[in-house]
């Protein structure tokens, strides 16, 4: 038995003396191996020790790190070892029946990573910048931006997260990250051949970027449990991220979580069918968190726009040499979706995020009016990305007001990305099924990771309270 919040609870399977046990509501316990906890503590300690030296680095040195990283990433000779490691990771994942679409470091991903690093290199240094100044009689106070500290990341197995994680250096923060085991070989190669040499060339502390080389799930939990973190960022599958966030919060670490995706599209009868077909196709080009997951045909659109949705889905699938899988709800005409593999979906099934690699998969349902469609979206969706297709600006505004989602548009859903939309590479899209966040938007970028400090100058020594 172990004691959790003052009450005895049976120890989980696999626990041995010395292991840590962390609680995850409601009434679940997870084992964190002692070795994983010690490894995570050491990694965070190293990153924390780098902060004083990092704070003394000139902005030009930080920019030089990004430029060097980008140059090595774009150089075929320097990249060769990384490419071989990635091929091995992809082959291993495929042999185990794992999806490899987001694991493969192809030319497109590589170019996007270089672009992100170039953006960071050109970003203005905001460390120490004055946010606000208040003048009093005889004294004044300034509110200044400052580094936050060590940021811990748990990422899914995607090589491009390196440019996300290292973005925190721009604001004077260090990072420790644990990447999914599918991409660990690629991560080791990137650290050895690209990140390490770039840190040394720029004169930055080598421990300002630390890879937690632990493929176990316990390693992810251990990192989130480190009280030395100033911020925990978790990305991946919904249940896993839910556990990681719970562990971080239990240890007093603020968390930015993104583990549930899937966009909704509300199609009204007055929307152009050509537009519907085009944006559906562009919203199903690949499976990521902002990919179309549910189409809701509003009112007469159930009779007039189903075929346009099907045409867009088939076009997206044909690019991959496949056919789409469409889950149909009541009130949707099957005949509109000829050439698609059809399945049925209930209202409860709309909360399921369809995971796919080669065959686009999504649901199509009908709603009697826009208000009902918005209600269904707020109830069943992750309250994340919503597209409202209508030719009536007033109806769009009404939907905007009623939808509890941070990202709302009138076209494709795939625009939701910090680098694509805001020219700011993102650390994560933070919503975690709560729609809106306190005091900030749902795109978390490296430039958003800061603290505020207060500097007072007293001219009159005789001032008192």
Order of alpha helices (4+ residues) and beta strands (2+ residues): beta-beta-beta-beta-alpha-alpha-alpha-alpha-alpha-beta-beta-beta-alpha-beta-alpha-alpha-beta-alpha-beta-alpha-beta-beta-alpha-beta-alpha-alpha-beta-beta-beta-alpha-beta-alpha-beta-beta-beta-beta
